[in-house]
Amino acid sequence: SIVCKGSSNALTTFSMKKEADKVELTRRCDYACRILRSAYRHRDRFVSVAEISEEEEIPYAFARTIQHDLVQAGYVRTVRGAHAGLQLAIDLSQVTVLDVLHALQGEVTVSACAADPQSCPKSEGCRFNQLWQVADKMLNTLFDSVTLSDMFESTSSNIPASTIEAADEAVRTSLDELLDGRAPTSCAATCN
């Protein structure tokens, strides 16, 4: 199970889960990104949650609750009335995928002990804890290196090579630290 540390510093189930031999983002985070993508596509006007729900195949009631989270995070603004809907309220180049995940779910981590080594009495010197920290650093570096602008405005269907190279470098550095017997730099210290 993947966990997150929310604004209250309490660890909660994060936006990834094990399902049929795979780890994946929760629907809530996936849908939030898709709602933002739809708002980008309709950036010249307010777009209704019903329209987004249909376009992105998101259950309407779920889309409404996510809309409220996105408003609270300052990512969209809404208007009521005959032309009710939502519209982007951000500069896409200033918001990363990690920012969106943090806004919806909290800190990205694969294990409670990676985010807070004090939570496990065995974490000191534990090679698994160190490996989980490497995974945290890799995920956070990748998600933090991709802006919404990269995702929505690119004419290519591929993630920019510079993004992949930055994530690769973070992984190499962390793995080198792990293999040399040094504890990897904690993601909590480097990614937030």
VENTA-V635005 format. One record per run of one state. SS is the DSSP state (a for helix, b for strand, c for the rest). FROM is the first residue (numbers start at 1). TO is the last residue. If there is no record, write none. Layout:
BEGIN
ss=SS from=FROM to=TO
ss=SS from=FROM to=TO
END
This chain:
BEGIN
ss=c from=1 to=2
ss=b from=3 to=5
ss=c from=6 to=10
ss=b from=11 to=13
ss=c from=14 to=15
ss=b from=16 to=18
ss=c from=19 to=22
ss=b from=23 to=25
ss=c from=26 to=26
ss=a from=27 to=41
ss=c from=42 to=46
ss=b from=47 to=47
ss=c from=48 to=48
ss=a from=49 to=56
ss=c from=57 to=59
ss=a from=60 to=72
ss=c from=73 to=75
ss=b from=76 to=79
ss=c from=80 to=84
ss=b from=85 to=88
ss=c from=89 to=91
ss=a from=92 to=94
ss=c from=95 to=95
ss=b from=96 to=96
ss=a from=97 to=104
ss=c from=105 to=108
ss=b from=109 to=109
ss=c from=110 to=111
ss=a from=112 to=115
ss=c from=116 to=116
ss=a from=117 to=119
ss=c from=120 to=126
ss=a from=127 to=145
ss=c from=146 to=146
ss=b from=147 to=147
ss=a from=148 to=153
ss=c from=154 to=160
ss=a from=161 to=179
ss=c from=180 to=186
ss=a from=187 to=190
ss=c from=191 to=192
END
